[in-house]
Amino acid sequence: MKALQYVEIGQPPRVVEVPKPVAGPGQIVLKVTAAGVCHSDEFVMSIPAEAFPSFGWSVPMTLGHEGAGIVHEIGAGVTEFSVGDAVLVYGPWGCGSCTYCVEGNEMLCPFAVELGIQPPGLGHPGAMAEYLLVDDARHLVPLGDLDPIQNVSLTDAGLTPYHAIKNSLPKMGAGSSVVTIGAGGLGHMAIQILRALTGATVITLDVSEAKRAHALEVGAHHVFDSNEDAVAQVRALSGGIGANVVLDFVGIQATAELAGKLVAPAGDVQIIGVGGGALPVGFGALAYDATVRSPYWGSRRDLLDVIELARRGQIRVDFEAFSLDDGPKAYERLHAGTLRGRAVIVP
């Protein structure tokens, strides 16, 4: 079968032929209907060769941690799904038996690394292939009659901002203000989720004029260039106090520092992007009582909530579709910053 793999460290991914997976006991093979392209993949492919093994990864690596498919083959003991079922893949796989996993928070599993459990596309062969092997039925969520190409990115681009926003919901009532930094794949979903769940004024910052325009289209109340001028602009819109919540979907040092300047007393800063940025925490480093956190992905219950929001028409992924053969072009567009919303690979 065809698969889009990161074959050589430092080189672009390419389409190769690999063996088709076979379902063992408790496992499921999906015929892939869609796979999402993510900035996290760029992060993986930017890691130098000497550091790559420290993440538990090796090449070749089949990409794609956002996956949708049709159940093609089920292994012995699988009773939750039948051949022909349409599903989405819950990506952050854990051990399944620790306290975090039992509660559905597998993204927080402290034992996955030592047990060699890796997410699809981030160690385990991913969804950018004609078929995908899923380790356990609990990592599948029914898709029903939703379009897989339209909705595959809910599994990360929808799930990750939803989880971050849910963490800060008590601080985003009517009269509050929230800043989103970055209006790309995750950012444009965050704006819609904020409008669906909160009474906050949504202010979006981005260096791209096209992405600022897109942010307005999907529900942002105000947009500004992502620079130092934004501090005064946000304070002017928030009665001089700053933003109650700042969601940084870029996560480089410059945006993390900007987030720290934007946050109001007792506000939240959430650094979601994987750009390596960080903020100091200590007396006088930020506004009084401000909280900084670095959320990761989301829970299985969060994913069910996100799917329901999409089913009700309250959120919608903007995407551009690419064939599997054109997968490398999708990553070129992602790197150039010219995608509108998310890129989706359709085998």
Beta strands, then each sheet from edge to edge (+ up, - down):
strand 1: 2-6
strand 2: 14-17
strand 3: 28-37
strand 4: 61-62
strand 5: 66-74
strand 6: 86-89
strand 7: 131-134
strand 8: 140-142
strand 9: 177-181
strand 10: 201-205
strand 11: 222-224
strand 12: 243-248
strand 13: 263-271
strand 14: 291-293
strand 15: 319-323
strand 16: 342-346
sheet 1: 2+ 1- 4+
sheet 2: 7+ 3- 5+ 6- 8+
sheet 3: 7+ 3- 16+ 15+
sheet 4: 11+ 10+ 9+ 12+ 13+ 14+
end
